[in-house]
Amino acid sequence: MKIEIIEENIGEHKEEKWDTGTEVAGCWVCLGPGVETNEFYPEMRYCGPQHREMHQPEDHDEPWPFSVRQKEGVGRLLVAARDIEKGELIFTEQALACGPNHTLQADHCLDCMKPIEDKNRCSACGWPVCNTECESGPNHGIECSLLAENRSKIDVEELKEEGVLYWPISALRLLILAKSRPGDWSILQRMLGHR
């Protein structure tokens, strides 16, 4: 297929108007009552200091250069609040959860995610881990007790043979958020699929 682009009025700059949605009425993170704003972007609202700091970390003179908007059919989106320089860092965030790629076939540690050569398994749940340090590590620690509790019902070797060993891990870690971190779980529930 060949596409021909013809530009008319070369040299004339036409600024496009983008539909950036509407302001978010509440806190930009949790949608709770937005009782605080900031001097740089007054349309941004925060329910308290923790969510304000996510937009303007203590070590920054000004907030990250974006505002959050709501758009029908899309959900919430980030919009540049000022001109952004090439290569400028516009935000950082912690992942709600992390897990192995579900398409992995070889053994990978459920804590550090590195491939493992030997057949080392967690002594509690029987899933692949590098060593005793990873067995009690922060990532694997999320699901280990639940997997151990159900060890007799889960055939790890059969899941591996079927090529689906790692499919449930990330989803399980996210579901555990519902009990362990309900504030983060509420953020996850507001996410929209874009299919």
TIDRENKE-635247 format. One record per residue: residue in one letter; residue number from 1; z, x, y of N, C-alpha, C in turn; chain. Coordinates in nm, 4 decimals, decimal comma. Example, Ala and Ser with C-alpha at 12.3 -4.5 7.8 and 13.67 -1.06 7.14 Angstrom:
REM residues 2
A; 1; 0,7800; 1,3190; -0,5690; 0,7800; 1,2300; -0,4500; 0,7800; 1,3200; -0,3300; A
S; 2; 0,7080; 1,2850; -0,2250; 0,7140; 1,3670; -0,1060; 0,7870; 1,2900; 0,0030; A
***
This chain:
REM residues 195
M; 1; 0,0000; 0,0846; -0,1167; 0,0000; 0,0000; 0,0000; 0,0000; 0,0896; 0,1236; A
K; 2; -0,0804; 0,0544; 0,2210; -0,0884; 0,1303; 0,3436; -0,0443; 0,0414; 0,4591; A
I; 3; 0,0433; 0,0963; 0,5434; 0,0903; 0,0215; 0,6598; 0,0434; 0,0956; 0,7837; A
E; 4; -0,0195; 0,0237; 0,8733; -0,0652; 0,0838; 0,9972; 0,0238; 0,0350; 1,1105; A
I; 5; 0,0785; 0,1309; 1,1853; 0,1643; 0,0960; 1,2985; 0,0900; 0,1316; 1,4264; A
I; 6; 0,0744; 0,0342; 1,5093; 0,0060; 0,0554; 1,6370; 0,1076; 0,0347; 1,7480; A
E; 7; 0,1277; 0,1379; 1,8283; 0,2209; 0,1271; 1,9400; 0,1440; 0,1019; 2,0680; A
E; 8; 0,1863; -0,0007; 2,1366; 0,1275; -0,0307; 2,2667; 0,2284; 0,0050; 2,3729; A
N; 9; 0,1825; 0,0241; 2,4916; 0,2681; 0,0567; 2,6060; 0,3542; 0,1800; 2,5779; A
I; 10; 0,2899; 0,2863; 2,5324; 0,3625; 0,4095; 2,5039; 0,4276; 0,4591; 2,6316; A
G; 11; 0,5507; 0,5012; 2,6200; 0,6257; 0,5483; 2,7352; 0,7179; 0,4406; 2,7898; A
E; 12; 0,6914; 0,3155; 2,7595; 0,7771; 0,2063; 2,8053; 0,8867; 0,1857; 2,7021; A
H; 13; 1,0106; 0,1950; 2,7437; 1,1229; 0,1793; 2,6521; 1,1737; 0,0366; 2,6602; A
K; 14; 1,1729; -0,0292; 2,5462; 1,2218; -0,1658; 2,5415; 1,3520; -0,1661; 2,4614; A
E; 15; 1,4603; -0,2082; 2,5221; 1,5891; -0,2116; 2,4551; 1,5988; -0,3374; 2,3716; A
E; 16; 1,6273; -0,3172; 2,2426; 1,6408; -0,4318; 2,1536; 1,7794; -0,4917; 2,1665; A
K; 17; 1,7887; -0,6221; 2,1561; 1,9170; -0,6913; 2,1613; 1,9569; -0,7251; 2,0176; A
W; 18; 2,0660; -0,6676; 1,9695; 2,1140; -0,6899; 1,8344; 2,2186; -0,7995; 1,8354; A
D; 19; 2,2178; -0,8825; 1,7322; 2,3217; -0,9832; 1,7159; 2,4420; -0,9152; 1,6533; A
T; 20; 2,5446; -0,8901; 1,7326; 2,6627; -0,8196; 1,6842; 2,7765; -0,9150; 1,6509; A
G; 21; 2,7496; -1,0419; 1,6415; 2,8519; -1,1374; 1,6027; 2,9503; -1,1663; 1,7131; A
T; 22; 3,0676; -1,2115; 1,6729; 3,1707; -1,2514; 1,7693; 3,2965; -1,1681; 1,7497; A
E; 23; 3,3844; -1,1719; 1,8489; 3,5097; -1,0986; 1,8400; 3,5942; -1,1504; 1,7245; A
V; 24; 3,6709; -1,0615; 1,6640; 3,7675; -1,1011; 1,5615; 3,8923; -1,1470; 1,6354; A
A; 25; 3,9358; -1,2685; 1,6088; 4,0454; -1,3279; 1,6852; 4,1809; -1,2639; 1,6581; A
G; 26; 4,2033; -1,2166; 1,5360; 4,3327; -1,1586; 1,5019; 4,3252; -1,0086; 1,4857; A
C; 27; 4,4217; -0,9554; 1,4126; 4,4271; -0,8123; 1,3844; 4,3000; -0,7694; 1,3112; A
W; 28; 4,2442; -0,6588; 1,3497; 4,1168; -0,6127; 1,2929; 4,1282; -0,5749; 1,1455; A
V; 29; 4,2490; -0,5465; 1,0953; 4,2664; -0,5093; 0,9557; 4,3044; -0,6301; 0,8709; A
C; 30; 4,4124; -0,6992; 0,9083; 4,4678; -0,8033; 0,8221; 4,4402; -0,9452; 0,8715; A
L; 31; 4,3813; -0,9588; 0,9889; 4,3522; -1,0889; 1,0514; 4,4783; -1,1660; 1,0882; A
G; 32; 4,5949; -1,0994; 1,0810; 4,7190; -1,1620; 1,1277; 4,7149; -1,1757; 1,2791; A
P; 33; 4,8192; -1,2339; 1,3386; 4,8197; -1,2485; 1,4849; 4,8027; -1,1138; 1,5541; A
G; 34; 4,7047; -1,1043; 1,6414; 4,6791; -0,9807; 1,7147; 4,7594; -0,9794; 1,8432; A
V; 35; 4,8733; -0,9106; 1,8407; 4,9630; -0,9126; 1,9555; 4,9484; -0,7906; 2,0452; A
E; 36; 4,8824; -0,6858; 1,9966; 4,8613; -0,5645; 2,0761; 4,7125; -0,5400; 2,0939; A
T; 37; 4,6754; -0,4754; 2,2034; 4,5385; -0,4288; 2,2235; 4,5482; -0,2836; 2,2687; A
N; 38; 4,4354; -0,2256; 2,3130; 4,4424; -0,0919; 2,3702; 4,3590; -0,0869; 2,4969; A
E; 39; 4,3838; 0,0135; 2,5784; 4,3167; 0,0226; 2,7080; 4,1680; 0,0540; 2,6965; A
F; 40; 4,1252; 0,1171; 2,5871; 3,9854; 0,1552; 2,5724; 3,8988; 0,0373; 2,5292; A
Y; 41; 3,9434; -0,0355; 2,4296; 3,8657; -0,1470; 2,3752; 3,9561; -0,2694; 2,3681; A
P; 42; 3,9689; -0,3432; 2,4774; 4,0628; -0,4563; 2,4815; 4,0290; -0,5692; 2,3839; A
E; 43; 3,9048; -0,5712; 2,3313; 3,8693; -0,6755; 2,2340; 3,9300; -0,6485; 2,0961; A
M; 44; 3,9777; -0,5257; 2,0739; 4,0415; -0,4915; 1,9459; 4,1869; -0,5361; 1,9512; A
R; 45; 4,2296; -0,6037; 1,8448; 4,3669; -0,6530; 1,8376; 4,4359; -0,5971; 1,7142; A
Y; 46; 4,5675; -0,5787; 1,7281; 4,6480; -0,5215; 1,6203; 4,7727; -0,6073; 1,6010; A
C; 47; 4,8154; -0,6222; 1,4767; 4,9374; -0,6979; 1,4481; 5,0613; -0,6118; 1,4700; A
G; 48; 5,0423; -0,4800; 1,4732; 5,1559; -0,3904; 1,4921; 5,1116; -0,2457; 1,4931; A
P; 49; 5,2075; -0,1537; 1,5030; 5,1754; -0,0114; 1,5174; 5,0976; 0,0493; 1,4007; A
Q; 50; 5,1233; 0,0044; 1,2778; 5,0542; 0,0629; 1,1621; 4,9038; 0,0379; 1,1704; A
H; 51; 4,8620; -0,0833; 1,2028; 4,7191; -0,1141; 1,2102; 4,6574; -0,0611; 1,3401; A
R; 52; 4,7372; -0,0473; 1,4445; 4,6875; 0,0163; 1,5661; 4,6566; 0,1639; 1,5384; A
E; 53; 4,7461; 0,2315; 1,4637; 4,7255; 0,3731; 1,4344; 4,6036; 0,3966; 1,3466; A
M; 54; 4,5638; 0,2984; 1,2665; 4,4423; 0,3136; 1,1860; 4,3189; 0,3204; 1,2760; A
H; 55; 4,3252; 0,2583; 1,3930; 4,2138; 0,2610; 1,4876; 4,2289; 0,3763; 1,5868; A
Q; 56; 4,3525; 0,4115; 1,6188; 4,3775; 0,5238; 1,7087; 4,4903; 0,6089; 1,6513; A
P; 57; 4,4548; 0,7058; 1,5641; 4,5577; 0,7932; 1,5064; 4,6358; 0,8662; 1,6161; A
E; 58; 4,7604; 0,8995; 1,5859; 4,8482; 0,9641; 1,6845; 4,7893; 1,0912; 1,7431; A
D; 59; 4,7102; 1,1636; 1,6641; 4,6555; 1,2903; 1,7124; 4,5226; 1,2752; 1,7866; A
H; 60; 4,4837; 1,1510; 1,8207; 4,3599; 1,1251; 1,8949; 4,3923; 1,0748; 2,0354; A
D; 61; 4,3158; 1,1228; 2,1333; 4,3359; 1,0768; 2,2707; 4,2869; 0,9347; 2,2912; A
E; 62; 4,1853; 0,8962; 2,2156; 4,1315; 0,7606; 2,2256; 4,1015; 0,7068; 2,0859; A
P; 63; 4,0822; 0,5768; 2,0731; 4,0555; 0,5191; 1,9407; 3,9214; 0,5649; 1,8843; A
W; 64; 3,9026; 0,5398; 1,7533; 3,7714; 0,5619; 1,6939; 3,6708; 0,4784; 1,7731; A
P; 65; 3,5455; 0,5258; 1,7875; 3,4500; 0,4611; 1,8797; 3,3808; 0,3366; 1,8244; A
F; 66; 3,4587; 0,2424; 1,7741; 3,3990; 0,1191; 1,7230; 3,4890; 0,0007; 1,7526; A
S; 67; 3,4293; -0,1152; 1,7501; 3,5071; -0,2386; 1,7502; 3,4634; -0,3174; 1,6271; A
V; 68; 3,5457; -0,4113; 1,5864; 3,5176; -0,4918; 1,4684; 3,4759; -0,6305; 1,5149; A
R; 69; 3,3675; -0,6787; 1,4572; 3,3131; -0,8096; 1,4936; 3,2982; -0,8936; 1,3669; A
Q; 70; 3,2799; -1,0221; 1,3848; 3,2598; -1,1159; 1,2738; 3,1206; -1,1752; 1,2892; A
K; 71; 3,0450; -1,1798; 1,1781; 2,9113; -1,2358; 1,1840; 2,8894; -1,3294; 1,0659; A
E; 72; 2,8427; -1,4488; 1,0949; 2,8168; -1,5504; 0,9929; 2,7236; -1,4957; 0,8849; A
G; 73; 2,7616; -1,5156; 0,7585; 2,6785; -1,4724; 0,6469; 2,6908; -1,3253; 0,6132; A
V; 74; 2,7601; -1,2488; 0,6969; 2,7753; -1,1053; 0,6750; 2,9221; -1,0694; 0,6571; A
G; 75; 3,0077; -1,1320; 0,7359; 3,1499; -1,0981; 0,7347; 3,1828; -1,0085; 0,8513; A
R; 76; 3,2815; -0,9217; 0,8321; 3,3209; -0,8314; 0,9401; 3,2317; -0,7084; 0,9390; A
L; 77; 3,2063; -0,6535; 1,0581; 3,1235; -0,5348; 1,0701; 3,1727; -0,4471; 1,1831; A
L; 78; 3,1430; -0,3194; 1,1724; 3,1778; -0,2241; 1,2783; 3,0613; -0,2140; 1,3741; A
V; 79; 3,0918; -0,2148; 1,5026; 2,9905; -0,2023; 1,6065; 3,0315; -0,0880; 1,6983; A
A; 80; 2,9384; -0,0019; 1,7319; 2,9690; 0,1089; 1,8234; 3,0209; 0,0527; 1,9551; A
A; 81; 3,1332; 0,1041; 2,0003; 3,1937; 0,0577; 2,1252; 3,1536; 0,1461; 2,2434; A
R; 82; 3,0871; 0,2565; 2,2137; 3,0366; 0,3466; 2,3174; 2,9268; 0,4300; 2,2533; A
D; 83; 2,8576; 0,5107; 2,3319; 2,7572; 0,6003; 2,2753; 2,8271; 0,7008; 2,1840; A
I; 84; 2,7677; 0,7239; 2,0686; 2,8255; 0,8151; 1,9700; 2,7349; 0,9371; 1,9588; A
E; 85; 2,7969; 1,0544; 1,9679; 2,7229; 1,1796; 1,9602; 2,6764; 1,2052; 1,8171; A
K; 86; 2,5631; 1,2715; 1,8020; 2,5134; 1,3103; 1,6704; 2,6180; 1,3983; 1,6028; A
G; 87; 2,6521; 1,3633; 1,4790; 2,7492; 1,4407; 1,4028; 2,8946; 1,4094; 1,4337; A
E; 88; 2,9208; 1,3184; 1,5267; 3,0587; 1,2839; 1,5630; 3,1234; 1,2032; 1,4499; A
L; 89; 3,2457; 1,2360; 1,4167; 3,3216; 1,1617; 1,3175; 3,3637; 1,0291; 1,3808; A
I; 90; 3,3283; 0,9190; 1,3163; 3,3585; 0,7892; 1,3782; 3,4782; 0,7185; 1,3151; A
F; 91; 3,5183; 0,7536; 1,1945; 3,6437; 0,7057; 1,1381; 3,6696; 0,7709; 1,0031; A
T; 92; 3,7944; 0,7638; 0,9604; 3,8334; 0,8049; 0,8260; 3,9234; 0,6949; 0,7709; A
E; 93; 3,9269; 0,6845; 0,6398; 4,0161; 0,5875; 0,5793; 4,0499; 0,6298; 0,4368; A
Q; 94; 4,1599; 0,5786; 0,3869; 4,2008; 0,6004; 0,2494; 4,1330; 0,4957; 0,1620; A
A; 95; 4,0943; 0,5322; 0,0426; 4,0389; 0,4360; -0,0530; 4,1510; 0,3445; -0,1019; A
L; 96; 4,1196; 0,2167; -0,1218; 4,2189; 0,1252; -0,1791; 4,2515; 0,1663; -0,3226; A
A; 97; 4,1516; 0,2110; -0,3944; 4,1691; 0,2589; -0,5316; 4,0496; 0,3474; -0,5652; A
C; 98; 4,0674; 0,4329; -0,6632; 3,9546; 0,5118; -0,7108; 3,9589; 0,5123; -0,8628; A
G; 99; 3,8444; 0,5318; -0,9219; 3,8377; 0,5324; -1,0666; 3,7110; 0,6004; -1,1129; A
P; 100; 3,7001; 0,6212; -1,2435; 3,5821; 0,6883; -1,2967; 3,4586; 0,5998; -1,2880; A
N; 101; 3,3436; 0,6625; -1,2778; 3,2172; 0,5896; -1,2804; 3,2081; 0,5183; -1,4145; A
H; 102; 3,1767; 0,3916; -1,4112; 3,1753; 0,3146; -1,5357; 3,0640; 0,3557; -1,6324; A
T; 103; 2,9681; 0,4336; -1,5863; 2,8574; 0,4745; -1,6738; 2,8851; 0,6050; -1,7496; A
L; 104; 3,0008; 0,6652; -1,7299; 3,0327; 0,7907; -1,7978; 3,0343; 0,7715; -1,9484; A
Q; 105; 2,9806; 0,8696; -2,0195; 2,9801; 0,8652; -2,1654; 3,0772; 0,9680; -2,2230; A
A; 106; 3,0826; 1,0854; -2,1630; 3,1721; 1,1908; -2,2116; 3,3142; 1,1633; -2,1627; A
D; 107; 3,4128; 1,2256; -2,2303; 3,5518; 1,2094; -2,1898; 3,5748; 1,2682; -2,0504; A
H; 108; 3,6423; 1,1904; -1,9673; 3,6837; 1,2339; -1,8344; 3,8299; 1,1957; -1,8162; A
C; 109; 3,9022; 1,2786; -1,7465; 4,0441; 1,2544; -1,7226; 4,0606; 1,1328; -1,6312; A
L; 110; 4,1507; 1,0424; -1,6674; 4,1747; 0,9238; -1,5851; 4,2547; 0,9548; -1,4600; A
D; 111; 4,3061; 1,0759; -1,4470; 4,3793; 1,1086; -1,3251; 4,2941; 1,1903; -1,2280; A
C; 112; 4,2445; 1,3058; -1,2708; 4,1688; 1,3930; -1,1794; 4,0178; 1,3697; -1,1873; A
M; 113; 3,9732; 1,2895; -1,2827; 3,8329; 1,2496; -1,3017; 3,7422; 1,3631; -1,3503; A
K; 114; 3,7982; 1,4782; -1,3842; 3,7163; 1,5896; -1,4320; 3,6791; 1,5682; -1,5783; A
P; 115; 3,5608; 1,6223; -1,6184; 3,5255; 1,6149; -1,7606; 3,6253; 1,6970; -1,8419; A
I; 116; 3,6558; 1,6493; -1,9616; 3,7464; 1,7251; -2,0483; 3,6755; 1,7581; -2,1793; A
E; 117; 3,6896; 1,8831; -2,2217; 3,6219; 1,9328; -2,3407; 3,6957; 1,8954; -2,4681; A
D; 118; 3,8291; 1,9092; -2,4661; 3,9045; 1,8791; -2,5878; 3,9283; 1,7283; -2,5975; A
K; 119; 3,9914; 1,6866; -2,7001; 4,0173; 1,5438; -2,7218; 4,1573; 1,5070; -2,6748; A
N; 120; 4,2043; 1,5691; -2,5663; 4,3383; 1,5444; -2,5164; 4,3536; 1,3988; -2,4724; A
R; 121; 4,4617; 1,3354; -2,5174; 4,4887; 1,1951; -2,4852; 4,6297; 1,1809; -2,4279; A
C; 122; 4,6480; 1,0805; -2,3474; 4,7799; 1,0480; -2,2930; 4,8709; 1,0071; -2,4088; A
S; 123; 4,9895; 1,0636; -2,4136; 5,0814; 1,0325; -2,5233; 5,1319; 0,8883; -2,5171; A
A; 124; 5,1290; 0,8285; -2,3997; 5,1781; 0,6914; -2,3859; 5,0712; 0,5867; -2,4168; A
C; 125; 4,9512; 0,6021; -2,3604; 4,8501; 0,4962; -2,3728; 4,7305; 0,5324; -2,4610; A
G; 126; 4,7080; 0,6621; -2,4866; 4,5980; 0,7035; -2,5734; 4,4639; 0,7222; -2,5049; A
W; 127; 4,4607; 0,7146; -2,3722; 4,3349; 0,7322; -2,2982; 4,3181; 0,8795; -2,2600; A
P; 128; 4,1935; 0,9237; -2,2311; 4,1678; 1,0654; -2,2006; 4,2381; 1,1138; -2,0722; A
V; 129; 4,3062; 1,2274; -2,0839; 4,3654; 1,2988; -1,9699; 4,3538; 1,4485; -1,9971; A
C; 130; 4,3595; 1,5300; -1,8933; 4,3489; 1,6760; -1,9097; 4,4709; 1,7361; -1,9776; A
N; 131; 4,5886; 1,6961; -1,9292; 4,7120; 1,7617; -1,9714; 4,8312; 1,6733; -1,9331; A
T; 132; 4,9514; 1,7260; -1,9540; 5,0716; 1,6465; -1,9231; 5,0858; 1,6204; -1,7733; A
E; 133; 5,0348; 1,7115; -1,6906; 5,0400; 1,6899; -1,5455; 4,9567; 1,5675; -1,5072; A
C; 134; 4,8353; 1,5590; -1,5596; 4,7491; 1,4432; -1,5308; 4,8001; 1,3167; -1,5996; A
E; 135; 4,8685; 1,3336; -1,7125; 4,9254; 1,2192; -1,7837; 5,0218; 1,1419; -1,6941; A
S; 136; 5,0930; 1,2133; -1,6085; 5,1885; 1,1476; -1,5183; 5,1417; 1,1531; -1,3727; A
G; 137; 5,0116; 1,1755; -1,3514; 4,9574; 1,1874; -1,2163; 4,9486; 1,0542; -1,1432; A
P; 138; 4,9213; 1,0600; -1,0139; 4,9219; 0,9389; -0,9306; 4,8116; 0,8373; -0,9624; A
N; 139; 4,6952; 0,8828; -1,0063; 4,5881; 0,7874; -1,0385; 4,6125; 0,7207; -1,1736; A
H; 140; 4,6308; 0,8012; -1,2773; 4,6534; 0,7448; -1,4112; 4,7856; 0,6677; -1,4175; A
G; 141; 4,8821; 0,7076; -1,3377; 5,0111; 0,6389; -1,3355; 5,0000; 0,4920; -1,2972; A
I; 142; 4,8920; 0,4551; -1,2299; 4,8733; 0,3165; -1,1865; 4,8624; 0,2239; -1,3073; A
E; 143; 4,7819; 0,2624; -1,4058; 4,7541; 0,1719; -1,5177; 4,8178; 0,2135; -1,6499; A
C; 144; 4,8758; 0,3309; -1,6595; 4,9225; 0,3845; -1,7873; 5,0195; 0,2906; -1,8589; A
S; 145; 5,1199; 0,2405; -1,7892; 5,2194; 0,1565; -1,8572; 5,1566; 0,0282; -1,9109; A
L; 146; 5,0623; -0,0286; -1,8376; 4,9945; -0,1504; -1,8838; 4,9061; -0,1212; -2,0052; A
L; 147; 4,8345; -0,0086; -2,0013; 4,7519; 0,0304; -2,1166; 4,8405; 0,0625; -2,2371; A
A; 148; 4,9543; 0,1278; -2,2135; 5,0463; 0,1619; -2,3225; 5,1049; 0,0351; -2,3852; A
E; 149; 5,1393; -0,0605; -2,3001; 5,1930; -0,1880; -2,3464; 5,0943; -0,2605; -2,4387; A
N; 150; 4,9662; -0,2426; -2,4132; 4,8610; -0,3111; -2,4882; 4,7835; -0,2173; -2,5800; A
R; 151; 4,8413; -0,1031; -2,6100; 4,7724; 0,0002; -2,6882; 4,7215; -0,0516; -2,8223; A
S; 152; 4,7980; -0,1347; -2,8890; 4,7568; -0,1850; -3,0204; 4,6392; -0,2832; -3,0119; A
K; 153; 4,6140; -0,3371; -2,8928; 4,5054; -0,4344; -2,8738; 4,3766; -0,3694; -2,8239; A
I; 154; 4,3846; -0,2418; -2,7831; 4,2692; -0,1730; -2,7240; 4,2252; -0,0601; -2,8156; A
D; 155; 4,1021; -0,0664; -2,8626; 4,0474; 0,0399; -2,9471; 3,9647; 0,1335; -2,8573; A
V; 156; 4,0299; 0,2396; -2,8119; 3,9670; 0,3343; -2,7192; 3,8407; 0,3944; -2,7805; A
E; 157; 3,8452; 0,4307; -2,9070; 3,7285; 0,4926; -2,9717; 3,6116; 0,3947; -2,9816; A
E; 158; 3,6387; 0,2688; -3,0085; 3,5310; 0,1686; -3,0142; 3,4685; 0,1483; -2,8757; A
L; 159; 3,5529; 0,1424; -2,7728; 3,5003; 0,1299; -2,6357; 3,4103; 0,2486; -2,6022; A
K; 160; 3,4522; 0,3686; -2,6470; 3,3721; 0,4887; -2,6213; 3,2384; 0,4807; -2,6952; A
E; 161; 3,2412; 0,4379; -2,8205; 3,1171; 0,4247; -2,8984; 3,0214; 0,3245; -2,8353; A
E; 162; 3,0762; 0,2174; -2,7799; 2,9943; 0,1134; -2,7153; 2,9463; 0,1574; -2,5767; A
G; 163; 2,9989; 0,2703; -2,5260; 2,9591; 0,3206; -2,3943; 3,0237; 0,2450; -2,2785; A
V; 164; 3,1379; 0,1804; -2,3066; 3,2032; 0,1001; -2,2018; 3,3486; 0,1424; -2,1782; A
L; 165; 3,3839; 0,2612; -2,2199; 3,5227; 0,3073; -2,2100; 3,5797; 0,2964; -2,0691; A
Y; 166; 3,5014; 0,3347; -1,9691; 3,5553; 0,3419; -1,8334; 3,5308; 0,2153; -1,7507; A
W; 167; 3,4619; 0,1176; -1,8061; 3,4318; -0,0041; -1,7310; 3,5553; -0,0730; -1,6728; A
P; 168; 3,6635; -0,0881; -1,7486; 3,7749; -0,1677; -1,6945; 3,8687; -0,0940; -1,5993; A
I; 169; 3,8617; 0,0371; -1,5915; 3,9658; 0,1132; -1,5216; 3,9721; 0,0846; -1,3713; A
S; 170; 3,8604; 0,0957; -1,3001; 3,8640; 0,0708; -1,1549; 3,9050; -0,0722; -1,1253; A
A; 171; 3,8498; -0,1675; -1,2010; 3,8856; -0,3081; -1,1802; 4,0341; -0,3299; -1,2070; A
L; 172; 4,0857; -0,2682; -1,3122; 4,2273; -0,2810; -1,3444; 4,3135; -0,2249; -1,2313; A
R; 173; 4,2758; -0,1106; -1,1795; 4,3524; -0,0509; -1,0689; 4,3529; -0,1420; -0,9473; A
L; 174; 4,2414; -0,2058; -0,9204; 4,2359; -0,2980; -0,8066; 4,3204; -0,4233; -0,8320; A
L; 175; 4,3177; -0,4751; -0,9530; 4,3979; -0,5933; -0,9850; 4,5473; -0,5640; -0,9771; A
I; 176; 4,5866; -0,4422; -1,0110; 4,7274; -0,4040; -1,0020; 4,7752; -0,4036; -0,8569; A
L; 177; 4,6814; -0,3861; -0,7616; 4,7166; -0,3923; -0,6191; 4,7809; -0,5255; -0,5821; A
A; 178; 4,7395; -0,6332; -0,6490; 4,7911; -0,7663; -0,6158; 4,9435; -0,7690; -0,6204; A
K; 179; 5,0029; -0,6966; -0,7149; 5,1489; -0,6933; -0,7262; 5,2110; -0,5770; -0,6498; A
S; 180; 5,1486; -0,4605; -0,6601; 5,2110; -0,3401; -0,6047; 5,1913; -0,3240; -0,4536; A
R; 181; 5,0782; -0,3689; -0,4000; 5,0493; -0,3534; -0,2561; 4,9791; -0,4793; -0,2059; A
P; 182; 5,0517; -0,5892; -0,1897; 4,9895; -0,7172; -0,1526; 4,9124; -0,7129; -0,0202; A
G; 183; 4,9541; -0,6290; 0,0739; 4,8798; -0,6174; 0,2003; 4,7404; -0,5618; 0,1775; A
D; 184; 4,7299; -0,4587; 0,0938; 4,5990; -0,4017; 0,0608; 4,5168; -0,4997; -0,0228; A
W; 185; 4,5834; -0,5728; -0,1112; 4,5135; -0,6729; -0,1935; 4,4488; -0,7780; -0,1036; A
S; 186; 4,5181; -0,8179; 0,0037; 4,4609; -0,9197; 0,0932; 4,3355; -0,8669; 0,1630; A
I; 187; 4,3305; -0,7370; 0,1909; 4,2098; -0,6764; 0,2488; 4,0958; -0,6849; 0,1479; A
L; 188; 4,1244; -0,6528; 0,0239; 4,0243; -0,6580; -0,0819; 3,9697; -0,8002; -0,0996; A
Q; 189; 4,0546; -0,8999; -0,0923; 4,0127; -1,0376; -0,1097; 3,9164; -1,0830; -0,0001; A
R; 190; 3,9262; -1,0263; 0,1182; 3,8382; -1,0659; 0,2290; 3,7018; -0,9982; 0,2239; A
M; 191; 3,6853; -0,9000; 0,1350; 3,5558; -0,8305; 0,1274; 3,4505; -0,9242; 0,0702; A
L; 192; 3,3297; -0,9119; 0,1231; 3,2193; -0,9959; 0,0800; 3,1208; -0,9156; -0,0024; A
G; 193; 3,0633; -0,9800; -0,1013; 2,9531; -0,9183; -0,1749; 2,8263; -0,9337; -0,0913; A
H; 194; 2,7362; -0,8396; -0,1003; 2,6130; -0,8453; -0,0196; 2,4895; -0,8547; -0,1074; A
R; 195; 2,4958; -0,9411; -0,2053; 2,3792; -0,9606; -0,2926; 2,3040; -1,0819; -0,2503; A
***
